[in-house]
């Protein structure tokens, strides 16, 4: 029971430790059979294989980005590693086998997947690193597949907070109906499907909360959806806790063989979902709320700082817009090149070479039809870059070359753009009006 006790300390709290202590310190023969390494099903091995593949691709992507001079924040790397380890703990013995014998162990497994592993993986922003881990040949193919209109459109829809919140809630409540829960416990294929639904909807939910279409500015709405999720899952946990009879017949026979009280086992599981998970939801919600307040304060400071310069910059932008609109394309190019000191044609090629097309939609660049980052259309007409920098040639080159120094929280990686390439890219972007 030592491994279960460690998990209890991390997720379940004192209630699970007490329940485990009453059941003894040694595994029974039945438990040993269920929790042995050889008890891994083909579905467990497939899930473990996916985790190993993700870890290998992530490690390769990190090495490749570092060779390019790019950097990934340590916090994101550690979040990714912790997420992978948490998912592995959830699907490996002893927990996976105990989940089929004890309801509260199954609840620990689910909460590890949905409330620890999934948010950690999404906090790690793994997609750009995983794409670089594929290598130079496969990365463009995978990027184009992800950028395809159908794929990007479906992802944008499914990660919309209200859609992700609804799907996640339906998965939790639907699979906890006794008829479906018992079927999953008794059939390994259905058990794998249950976990896939839990993890899949959790990924959609936490991606939508952390990196949704409104970014950090959308954390205020995310707080609402996180707290409402805590409320409805808490209600389900309370139902399990206060039910006067065991609700899941699948655990009656194992409880009889192990000599444990199935109703007490169910009550511990309910407390885990109600109290322990509710506490974690509250911490995550408070973290999002603090980040939202910080983002609002930063935006306010940026507006106040630039207030005295806003009118002159608006006049300059208007003058540039009038000039560009009055000139032919050749004159647009000459103007952009004079402003930046770069070469527009070389800049267009550099956008693809540095992988900008894997994240942004860029007019005139065939492969650049992505939704990871904001579209770069009409960039020459914008007053601000990245919501905080005045749109000047020097600031644009600086943002292209060193985005992490400008905004340490940005998802845009430092890809090692040289001074010359930065000016060339800026020249091309200043032709977009």
C-alpha atoms as one frame of an Amber mdcrd trajectory, in Angstrom:
protein
   0.000   0.000   0.000   3.007   2.342   0.049   2.545   3.582  -3.494  -1.138
   4.229  -2.833  -0.245   6.102   0.344   2.094   8.394  -1.585  -0.652   9.099
  -4.109  -3.044   9.778  -1.263  -0.736  12.414   0.148  -0.565  14.131  -3.228
  -4.197  13.910  -4.259  -6.531  12.299  -1.772  -5.494  13.747   1.523  -5.868
  12.223   4.980  -9.208  10.526   4.264  -7.685   8.068   1.801  -4.737   7.358
   4.074  -7.079   6.460   6.914  -9.112   4.166   4.674  -5.978   2.458   3.393
  -4.574   2.037   6.902  -7.701   0.151   8.018  -7.205  -2.292   5.149  -3.710
  -3.378   6.222  -0.191  -2.804   5.034   0.312  -5.766   2.694  -1.268  -6.508
  -0.643  -3.541  -9.521  -0.816  -3.026 -12.225  -3.461  -5.889 -10.737  -5.476
  -4.315  -7.270  -5.311  -0.889  -8.601  -6.270  -2.356 -10.245  -9.360  -4.133
  -7.055 -10.392  -1.205  -4.715  -9.703   1.679  -6.771 -11.069   3.633  -5.339
 -14.047   2.377  -8.200 -16.210  -1.198  -7.057 -15.592  -0.842  -4.249 -18.127
  -3.437  -4.645 -20.868  -2.762  -3.880 -24.552  -4.630  -0.604 -24.028  -2.364
   0.296 -21.101   0.700  -0.520 -23.179  -0.612   1.608 -26.052  -1.187   4.560
 -23.715   2.272   4.108 -22.209   3.736   3.971 -25.718   2.102   7.292 -26.592
   3.566   8.870 -23.452   7.047   7.561 -24.286   6.716   8.802 -27.871   5.665
  12.237 -26.648   8.619  12.334 -24.248  11.078  11.374 -27.000   9.678  13.921
 -29.470   9.703  16.616 -26.803  13.338  15.909 -25.896  14.332  15.980 -29.577
  12.412  19.198 -30.120  14.147  20.867 -27.167  17.570  19.897 -28.520  16.751
  21.149 -31.996  15.401  24.470 -30.736  18.505  24.987 -28.606  20.731  24.337
 -31.609  18.742  27.018 -33.436  19.370  29.434 -30.571  15.745  29.280 -29.413
  14.752  28.862 -25.791  11.769  27.310 -24.039  10.900  28.635 -20.560  11.975
  26.223 -17.837   8.559  26.410 -16.228   6.917  25.074 -19.388   9.490  22.276
 -19.688   9.001  21.188 -16.082   5.224  21.349 -16.479   5.442  19.047 -19.500
   7.710  16.587 -17.689   5.500  16.581 -14.592   2.420  16.047 -16.747   3.942
  13.050 -18.526   5.074  11.510 -15.229   1.630  12.026 -13.692  -0.081  10.341
 -16.629   2.365   7.423 -16.409   1.694   6.984 -12.669  -2.042   6.926 -13.402
  -1.880   4.122 -15.963   0.848   1.932 -14.422   0.676  -0.534 -11.513  -0.109
  -0.452  -8.727  -2.740   2.235  -9.239  -4.233   0.906 -12.481  -4.870  -2.523
 -10.972  -6.175  -1.163  -7.688  -8.640   0.995  -9.643 -10.491  -2.165 -10.699
 -10.709  -3.388  -7.107 -11.426  -0.247  -5.079 -13.604   2.632  -6.072 -11.526
   5.249  -4.241  -8.362   4.112  -6.073 -10.211   4.520  -9.363 -11.172   8.048
  -8.311  -7.528   8.862  -7.532  -6.602   7.613 -11.006  -9.204   9.800 -12.705
  -8.309  12.923 -10.729  -4.621  12.443 -11.506  -5.469  12.321 -15.205  -8.000
  15.150 -15.357  -6.933  17.522 -12.617  -3.150  17.101 -12.462  -1.787  15.552
 -15.649  -3.928  17.362 -18.231  -3.479  20.927 -16.887   0.267  20.360 -16.469
   0.598  19.160 -20.067  -1.370  22.126 -21.374   0.614  24.572 -19.221   3.740
  23.210 -20.937   2.611  24.456 -24.397   4.038  21.269 -25.971   2.878  21.624
 -29.584   5.685  23.810 -31.033   8.374  21.695 -29.333   6.764  18.410 -30.436
   6.596  19.670 -34.027  10.315  20.445 -34.002  10.924  16.976 -32.584   9.534
  15.461 -35.786  12.509  16.681 -37.792  12.918  18.839 -40.867  11.023  16.492
 -43.220   7.982  15.584 -41.152   7.514  18.928 -39.393   6.150  20.827 -42.428
   3.800  17.932 -43.222   2.454  17.817 -39.666   2.259  21.605 -39.492   0.229
  21.808 -42.704  -2.104  19.087 -41.418  -2.646  20.985 -38.176  -3.059  24.247
 -40.056  -5.641  22.821 -42.456  -8.886  24.746 -42.310 -10.885  21.772 -41.065
  -8.389  20.872 -38.326  -7.786  24.395 -37.068 -11.500  25.216 -37.257 -12.483
  22.126 -35.288  -9.822  22.814 -32.652 -10.922  26.445 -32.297 -14.533  25.304
 -31.832 -13.789  22.474 -29.382 -11.520  24.633 -27.206 -14.033  27.480 -26.992
 -14.539  27.695 -23.204 -18.277  27.011 -23.181 -17.937  24.057 -25.601 -14.969
  22.532 -23.757 -16.732  23.046 -20.417 -19.865  21.312 -21.708 -18.016  18.343
 -23.220 -15.933  17.848 -20.083 -18.996  17.979 -17.860 -20.903  15.521 -20.036
 -17.962  13.097 -19.974 -17.710  13.219 -16.178 -21.421  12.857 -15.454 -22.101
  10.395 -18.276 -19.346   7.953 -17.353 -20.286   8.098 -13.655 -23.749   6.754
 -14.381 -23.662   3.274 -12.784 -24.530   1.428 -15.996 -21.607   2.955 -17.888
 -19.160   2.978 -14.966 -19.753  -0.707 -14.207 -19.407  -1.572 -17.882 -16.041
   0.219 -17.996 -14.795  -1.624 -14.903 -15.773  -4.961 -16.428 -14.490  -4.387
 -19.962 -10.940  -3.212 -20.691 -11.839  -1.673 -24.056 -14.624   0.402 -22.470
 -12.263   1.255 -19.615  -9.765   2.624 -22.151 -12.552   4.565 -23.883 -13.622
   6.047 -20.539 -10.093   7.246 -19.840  -9.743   8.593 -23.375 -12.912  10.646
 -22.888 -11.716  11.959 -19.540  -8.241  12.884 -20.790  -9.418  14.190 -24.162
 -12.073  16.506 -22.753  -9.666  17.602 -20.000  -7.089  18.592 -22.624  -9.721
  20.604 -24.504 -10.919  22.194 -21.263  -7.522  23.203 -19.906  -6.204  24.367
 -23.270  -9.273  26.554 -23.650  -8.796  27.934 -20.136  -5.026  28.559 -20.358
  -4.403  29.365 -24.019  -7.821  30.166 -25.473  -8.458  32.577 -28.315  -8.270
  35.556 -25.945  -5.025  34.480 -24.268  -4.295  35.872 -20.813  -6.971  38.527
 -21.343  -9.515  35.677 -21.267  -8.488  34.398 -17.830 -11.419  36.268 -16.275
 -13.880  34.052 -18.155 -11.701  31.012 -17.445 -12.092  31.607 -13.707 -15.875
  31.314 -14.099 -15.686  28.031 -16.010 -13.152  26.513 -13.584 -15.231  27.383
 -10.525 -18.466  26.141 -12.104 -16.706  22.875 -12.930 -15.672  22.618  -9.293
 -19.320  23.143  -8.314 -20.884  20.494 -10.538 -18.185  17.891  -9.863 -18.548
  18.673  -6.156 -22.258  17.943  -6.426 -21.449  14.560  -7.982 -18.939  13.885
  -5.213 -21.530  14.786  -2.572 -24.015  12.369  -4.157 -21.436   9.574  -3.901
 -20.591  10.542  -0.317 -24.118  10.692   1.064 -25.695   7.830  -0.880 -27.074
   5.308   1.594 -26.248   2.295  -0.568 -23.391   1.336  -2.906 -24.194   2.707
  -6.360 -21.756   0.590  -8.396 -22.371  -3.190  -8.273 -19.069  -3.851 -10.068
 -17.198  -3.174  -6.808 -19.359  -5.412  -4.572 -17.605  -8.686  -5.409 -14.034
  -7.315  -5.068 -15.023  -5.667  -1.769 -16.391  -8.965  -0.442 -13.219 -10.842
  -1.411 -10.997  -8.169   0.133 -13.140  -7.833   3.233 -13.796  -4.092   2.886
 -16.994  -2.075   3.150 -18.152  -1.078  -0.362 -20.207   1.833   0.991 -17.218
   3.188   2.919 -15.074   2.787  -0.183 -17.630   4.762  -2.183 -17.768   7.492
   0.456 -13.997   7.952   0.360 -14.222   8.231  -3.430 -16.967  10.833  -3.101
 -14.902  12.869  -0.658 -11.967  12.787  -3.066 -14.103  14.221  -5.854 -15.930
  16.657  -3.611 -13.296  17.957  -1.175  -9.834  17.109  -2.520 -10.607  17.833
  -6.175 -12.605  20.913  -5.192  -9.570  22.224  -3.316  -7.351  21.751  -6.381
  -9.955  23.421  -8.618 -10.038  26.348  -6.206  -6.258  26.731  -6.298  -6.249
  26.628 -10.097  -9.100  29.117 -10.273  -7.327  31.499  -7.904  -4.164  31.193
  -9.990  -6.079  32.147 -13.130  -7.722  35.024 -11.274  -4.342  36.358 -10.122
  -2.955  36.063 -13.663  -5.995  37.908 -15.017  -5.508  40.755 -12.537  -1.821
  40.928 -13.435  -2.585  41.075 -17.143  -5.165  43.814 -16.622  -2.673  45.852
 -14.584   0.009  45.429 -17.259  -2.321  46.592 -20.005  -3.353  49.600 -17.948
   0.276  50.574 -17.353   1.027  50.226 -21.063  -1.893  52.527 -21.953  -0.860
  55.150 -19.415   2.794  55.064 -20.492   1.966  55.533 -24.157  -0.775  58.145
 -23.655   1.480  61.128 -24.387   2.779  59.483 -27.555  -0.474  58.044 -28.830
  -1.588  61.068 -30.868   1.766  61.527 -32.677   1.914  57.793 -33.444  -1.639
  57.870 -34.751  -0.739  60.763 -37.052   2.348  58.920 -38.267   0.331  55.758
 -38.861  -2.294  57.757 -40.753   0.407  59.386 -42.860   1.972  56.022 -43.654
  -1.444  54.605 -44.562  -2.206  57.516 -46.907   1.201  57.248 -48.522   0.905
  53.521 -49.077  -2.609  53.761 -50.436  -1.503  56.371 -52.970   1.417  54.345
 -54.294   1.693  51.280 -56.456   3.073  47.979 -55.186   6.662  48.846 -56.100
   6.429  52.026 -54.094   4.999  50.045 -51.142   8.000  47.755 -51.243  10.476
  50.633 -51.474   8.830  52.364 -48.530   8.924  49.233 -46.392  12.548  48.568
 -47.272  13.526  52.147 -46.497  11.794  52.014 -43.121  13.418  48.743 -42.054
  16.673  48.601 -43.986  15.766  45.117 -45.149  14.924  43.251 -48.337  11.288
  42.249 -48.803  11.975  39.224 -51.026  14.542  37.763 -48.640  12.156  38.411
 -45.760   9.383  36.406 -47.384  11.721  33.422 -47.721  12.994  33.853 -44.150
   9.458  33.610 -42.759   9.307  30.001 -43.904  12.922  29.226 -43.002  12.407
  30.240 -39.375   9.072  28.407 -39.109   6.882  31.515 -38.755   4.423  29.868
 -41.130   3.768  27.071 -38.605   2.137  29.486 -36.162   0.759  32.476 -38.114
  -1.475  33.258 -41.046   0.649  35.521 -43.283  -0.786  36.994 -46.502   1.315
  36.078 -49.524   2.997  33.081 -47.835   1.326  29.930 -49.141   2.207  27.656
 -46.209   1.286  30.229 -43.564  -2.325  29.430 -42.711  -1.995  28.629 -39.003
  -3.991  29.677 -35.959  -1.434  29.026 -33.203  -0.473  32.721 -33.202  -2.409
  35.793 -34.352  -2.713  36.539 -38.103  -0.208  39.084 -39.405  -2.494  40.679
 -41.993  -2.436  44.508 -42.183   0.490  44.613 -39.790   1.753  47.879 -41.277
  -1.485  49.561 -40.209  -1.365  48.511 -36.569  -0.578  50.962 -33.787   0.816
  48.334 -31.415   2.798  45.111 -31.712   1.926  42.228 -29.371  -0.484  44.560
 -27.598   2.286  46.541 -25.913   4.982  47.836 -28.318   4.505  50.865 -30.552
   4.608  49.778 -34.155   7.968  51.180 -35.232  10.572  49.467 -37.438  13.008
  49.142 -34.535  10.396  47.609 -32.242   9.222  45.227 -34.954  12.758  43.946
 -35.559  13.278  43.616 -31.809  10.025  41.647 -31.391  10.926  39.330 -34.271
  14.412  38.625 -32.909  13.881  38.543 -29.129  10.182  38.102 -28.251  10.962
  36.517 -24.875  12.901  39.586 -23.749   9.994  41.820 -24.679   7.398  39.583
 -23.023   8.711  36.601 -20.982   5.205  35.093 -20.926   4.703  35.039 -24.685
   4.263  31.717 -26.478   6.372  33.001 -29.393   9.788  31.263 -29.285  13.198
  32.854 -29.775  14.254  31.167 -33.017  17.665  32.777 -33.406  16.717  35.304
 -36.107  19.772  37.307 -37.157  19.806  41.095 -37.376  19.753  41.026 -41.172
  16.986  38.417 -41.359  15.000  40.366 -38.789  15.128  43.480 -40.927  14.243
  41.475 -44.044  11.223  39.915 -42.311  10.148  43.310 -41.006  10.410  44.697
 -44.546   8.025  42.043 -45.843   5.586  42.511 -42.958   5.505  46.271 -43.573
   4.156  45.608 -47.066   1.028  44.086 -45.467  -1.588  46.848 -45.233
